[in-house]
Amino acid sequence: MEIFSYDWIALVITGLATLFLIGEILVNMRGIFALLGIGFITIYFSVYLETNSLILMLLIYFVGIVLIIIDGKILNDGTLAVIGTASMLAAVALPAPNVAAGIYAVLGVLLGIGGSLFFLKVFKRRDMWNKITLKDQLTSEAGYNSINKEYLTLLNQEGITLNDMRPVGTIRIGKKDYSAVSNGQWIPKGTNIVVVQVDGTKILVEAKK
């Protein structure tokens, strides 16, 4: 098709593919986003690659997504997420017919990842991320009685991050330092935060608006 002769089409296709695939990881869309994402990324690779190479690049691309899932669900330190993103970028850049198309493809992946975060504001977050967002509350009603009274007083108090929260990090409130977790978001060092939830000795914070 003539449209695929334009370099910018790589941005559109890889952007939509990544948007929907990462979106499916973040929110529960019953596989609809996954099917759309797989369709778009398969079209991208099939335009520029033969069958054998197409399968290899699809594998590299999806290995990147798997690494992001593992990082988000188990490790939570950002290392595998960075490696996974690099894998996805390499997978879309290598098949591009020229440098311009490769740059567009890479930008598409980056924009798709960033744009997928918007889904968190619209659709229901997947249960797999509950560990990060502290939604499994350790309340007295659920049989837990180990809530630290000092920590309860931190609710709604403001502080500052002492390091990058990805999403775990250290905050300072008053003259004391605490270990805390953000709501699945990276918060840079030195950011003013507010405590929005306390479960036992676990502190959930958000960047102050």
Contacts in CASP RR format, 6 or more apart in sequence:
PFRMAT RR
TARGET T0000
AUTHOR 0000-0000-0000
METHOD contacts of the structure
MODEL  1
MEIFSYDWIALVITGLATLFLIGEILVNMRGIFALLGIGFITIYFSVYLE
TNSLILMLLIYFVGIVLIIIDGKILNDGTLAVIGTASMLAAVALPAPNVA
AGIYAVLGVLLGIGGSLFFLKVFKRRDMWNKITLKDQLTSEAGYNSINKE
YLTLLNQEGITLNDMRPVGTIRIGKKDYSAVSNGQWIPKGTNIVVVQVDG
TKILVEAKK
3 9 0 8 1.000
4 47 0 8 1.000
7 98 0 8 1.000
7 100 0 8 1.000
7 101 0 8 1.000
7 102 0 8 1.000
7 104 0 8 1.000
8 104 0 8 1.000
9 104 0 8 1.000
10 44 0 8 1.000
10 92 0 8 1.000
10 96 0 8 1.000
10 101 0 8 1.000
10 102 0 8 1.000
10 104 0 8 1.000
10 105 0 8 1.000
10 108 0 8 1.000
11 104 0 8 1.000
11 105 0 8 1.000
11 107 0 8 1.000
11 108 0 8 1.000
11 111 0 8 1.000
12 108 0 8 1.000
13 40 0 8 1.000
13 41 0 8 1.000
13 43 0 8 1.000
13 44 0 8 1.000
14 40 0 8 1.000
14 41 0 8 1.000
14 44 0 8 1.000
14 92 0 8 1.000
14 104 0 8 1.000
14 105 0 8 1.000
14 106 0 8 1.000
14 108 0 8 1.000
14 109 0 8 1.000
14 112 0 8 1.000
15 40 0 8 1.000
15 108 0 8 1.000
15 109 0 8 1.000
15 111 0 8 1.000
15 112 0 8 1.000
16 36 0 8 1.000
16 37 0 8 1.000
16 40 0 8 1.000
16 112 0 8 1.000
17 37 0 8 1.000
17 38 0 8 1.000
17 39 0 8 1.000
17 40 0 8 1.000
17 41 0 8 1.000
17 44 0 8 1.000
18 37 0 8 1.000
18 41 0 8 1.000
18 88 0 8 1.000
18 108 0 8 1.000
18 109 0 8 1.000
18 111 0 8 1.000
18 112 0 8 1.000
18 113 0 8 1.000
18 116 0 8 1.000
19 37 0 8 1.000
19 111 0 8 1.000
19 112 0 8 1.000
19 113 0 8 1.000
19 115 0 8 1.000
19 116 0 8 1.000
20 33 0 8 1.000
20 34 0 8 1.000
20 36 0 8 1.000
20 37 0 8 1.000
20 40 0 8 1.000
20 116 0 8 1.000
21 33 0 8 1.000
21 34 0 8 1.000
21 37 0 8 1.000
21 38 0 8 1.000
21 41 0 8 1.000
21 65 0 8 1.000
22 65 0 8 1.000
22 68 0 8 1.000
22 112 0 8 1.000
22 113 0 8 1.000
22 114 0 8 1.000
22 116 0 8 1.000
23 29 0 8 1.000
23 33 0 8 1.000
23 116 0 8 1.000
23 119 0 8 1.000
24 31 0 8 1.000
24 32 0 8 1.000
24 33 0 8 1.000
24 34 0 8 1.000
24 37 0 8 1.000
25 65 0 8 1.000
25 68 0 8 1.000
25 69 0 8 1.000
25 116 0 8 1.000
25 126 0 8 1.000
26 116 0 8 1.000
26 117 0 8 1.000
26 119 0 8 1.000
26 120 0 8 1.000
26 125 0 8 1.000
26 126 0 8 1.000
26 129 0 8 1.000
27 33 0 8 1.000
27 119 0 8 1.000
27 120 0 8 1.000
27 122 0 8 1.000
27 123 0 8 1.000
27 124 0 8 1.000
27 125 0 8 1.000
27 126 0 8 1.000
28 123 0 8 1.000
28 124 0 8 1.000
28 125 0 8 1.000
28 126 0 8 1.000
28 127 0 8 1.000
29 123 0 8 1.000
41 58 0 8 1.000
41 61 0 8 1.000
42 54 0 8 1.000
42 58 0 8 1.000
44 92 0 8 1.000
44 95 0 8 1.000
44 105 0 8 1.000
45 53 0 8 1.000
45 54 0 8 1.000
45 57 0 8 1.000
45 58 0 8 1.000
45 61 0 8 1.000
45 95 0 8 1.000
46 54 0 8 1.000
48 95 0 8 1.000
48 96 0 8 1.000
48 97 0 8 1.000
49 57 0 8 1.000
49 95 0 8 1.000
53 95 0 8 1.000
57 91 0 8 1.000
57 92 0 8 1.000
57 94 0 8 1.000
57 95 0 8 1.000
58 91 0 8 1.000
60 87 0 8 1.000
60 88 0 8 1.000
60 90 0 8 1.000
60 91 0 8 1.000
61 87 0 8 1.000
61 88 0 8 1.000
61 91 0 8 1.000
61 92 0 8 1.000
63 84 0 8 1.000
63 87 0 8 1.000
64 83 0 8 1.000
64 84 0 8 1.000
64 85 0 8 1.000
64 87 0 8 1.000
64 88 0 8 1.000
64 91 0 8 1.000
65 84 0 8 1.000
65 88 0 8 1.000
67 80 0 8 1.000
67 81 0 8 1.000
67 83 0 8 1.000
67 84 0 8 1.000
67 87 0 8 1.000
68 80 0 8 1.000
68 81 0 8 1.000
68 84 0 8 1.000
68 85 0 8 1.000
70 80 0 8 1.000
71 77 0 8 1.000
71 78 0 8 1.000
71 79 0 8 1.000
71 80 0 8 1.000
71 81 0 8 1.000
72 78 0 8 1.000
72 81 0 8 1.000
72 129 0 8 1.000
72 132 0 8 1.000
73 128 0 8 1.000
73 129 0 8 1.000
73 131 0 8 1.000
76 132 0 8 1.000
76 166 0 8 1.000
76 167 0 8 1.000
76 168 0 8 1.000
77 166 0 8 1.000
77 168 0 8 1.000
78 166 0 8 1.000
85 109 0 8 1.000
85 113 0 8 1.000
88 109 0 8 1.000
89 106 0 8 1.000
89 109 0 8 1.000
89 110 0 8 1.000
92 102 0 8 1.000
92 105 0 8 1.000
92 106 0 8 1.000
92 108 0 8 1.000
92 109 0 8 1.000
93 102 0 8 1.000
93 103 0 8 1.000
93 105 0 8 1.000
93 106 0 8 1.000
96 102 0 8 1.000
96 104 0 8 1.000
96 105 0 8 1.000
125 133 0 8 1.000
129 184 0 8 1.000
130 136 0 8 1.000
132 167 0 8 1.000
132 181 0 8 1.000
132 183 0 8 1.000
132 184 0 8 1.000
133 183 0 8 1.000
133 184 0 8 1.000
133 204 0 8 1.000
134 181 0 8 1.000
134 197 0 8 1.000
134 199 0 8 1.000
134 202 0 8 1.000
134 204 0 8 1.000
137 199 0 8 1.000
138 144 0 8 1.000
138 146 0 8 1.000
138 147 0 8 1.000
138 199 0 8 1.000
138 200 0 8 1.000
138 202 0 8 1.000
139 147 0 8 1.000
139 199 0 8 1.000
140 147 0 8 1.000
144 200 0 8 1.000
146 200 0 8 1.000
147 198 0 8 1.000
147 199 0 8 1.000
147 200 0 8 1.000
148 200 0 8 1.000
148 201 0 8 1.000
151 178 0 8 1.000
151 198 0 8 1.000
151 200 0 8 1.000
151 201 0 8 1.000
151 203 0 8 1.000
152 198 0 8 1.000
154 173 0 8 1.000
154 178 0 8 1.000
154 195 0 8 1.000
154 198 0 8 1.000
154 203 0 8 1.000
155 195 0 8 1.000
155 196 0 8 1.000
155 197 0 8 1.000
155 198 0 8 1.000
156 194 0 8 1.000
156 195 0 8 1.000
156 196 0 8 1.000
157 173 0 8 1.000
157 194 0 8 1.000
157 195 0 8 1.000
158 173 0 8 1.000
158 192 0 8 1.000
158 193 0 8 1.000
158 194 0 8 1.000
158 195 0 8 1.000
158 208 0 8 1.000
159 171 0 8 1.000
159 172 0 8 1.000
159 173 0 8 1.000
159 174 0 8 1.000
159 192 0 8 1.000
159 193 0 8 1.000
159 194 0 8 1.000
159 195 0 8 1.000
160 171 0 8 1.000
160 172 0 8 1.000
160 190 0 8 1.000
160 191 0 8 1.000
160 192 0 8 1.000
160 193 0 8 1.000
161 169 0 8 1.000
161 170 0 8 1.000
161 171 0 8 1.000
161 187 0 8 1.000
161 188 0 8 1.000
161 189 0 8 1.000
161 190 0 8 1.000
161 191 0 8 1.000
161 193 0 8 1.000
162 169 0 8 1.000
162 170 0 8 1.000
162 171 0 8 1.000
162 172 0 8 1.000
162 177 0 8 1.000
162 189 0 8 1.000
162 190 0 8 1.000
163 169 0 8 1.000
163 170 0 8 1.000
163 189 0 8 1.000
164 186 0 8 1.000
164 187 0 8 1.000
164 188 0 8 1.000
164 189 0 8 1.000
165 171 0 8 1.000
165 180 0 8 1.000
165 181 0 8 1.000
165 182 0 8 1.000
165 185 0 8 1.000
165 186 0 8 1.000
165 187 0 8 1.000
165 205 0 8 1.000
166 186 0 8 1.000
167 181 0 8 1.000
167 182 0 8 1.000
167 183 0 8 1.000
167 184 0 8 1.000
167 185 0 8 1.000
167 186 0 8 1.000
167 187 0 8 1.000
168 179 0 8 1.000
168 180 0 8 1.000
168 181 0 8 1.000
168 182 0 8 1.000
169 179 0 8 1.000
169 180 0 8 1.000
169 181 0 8 1.000
170 177 0 8 1.000
170 178 0 8 1.000
170 179 0 8 1.000
170 180 0 8 1.000
171 177 0 8 1.000
171 178 0 8 1.000
171 179 0 8 1.000
171 180 0 8 1.000
171 193 0 8 1.000
171 203 0 8 1.000
171 205 0 8 1.000
172 178 0 8 1.000
173 195 0 8 1.000
178 203 0 8 1.000
179 203 0 8 1.000
180 193 0 8 1.000
180 195 0 8 1.000
180 202 0 8 1.000
180 203 0 8 1.000
180 204 0 8 1.000
180 205 0 8 1.000
181 202 0 8 1.000
181 203 0 8 1.000
181 204 0 8 1.000
181 205 0 8 1.000
182 204 0 8 1.000
182 205 0 8 1.000
182 206 0 8 1.000
182 207 0 8 1.000
183 196 0 8 1.000
183 204 0 8 1.000
183 205 0 8 1.000
183 206 0 8 1.000
185 206 0 8 1.000
185 207 0 8 1.000
187 193 0 8 1.000
187 205 0 8 1.000
187 207 0 8 1.000
191 207 0 8 1.000
191 208 0 8 1.000
192 207 0 8 1.000
192 208 0 8 1.000
193 205 0 8 1.000
193 206 0 8 1.000
193 207 0 8 1.000
193 208 0 8 1.000
194 205 0 8 1.000
194 206 0 8 1.000
194 208 0 8 1.000
195 203 0 8 1.000
195 204 0 8 1.000
195 205 0 8 1.000
196 204 0 8 1.000
196 205 0 8 1.000
196 206 0 8 1.000
197 203 0 8 1.000
197 204 0 8 1.000
198 204 0 8 1.000
END
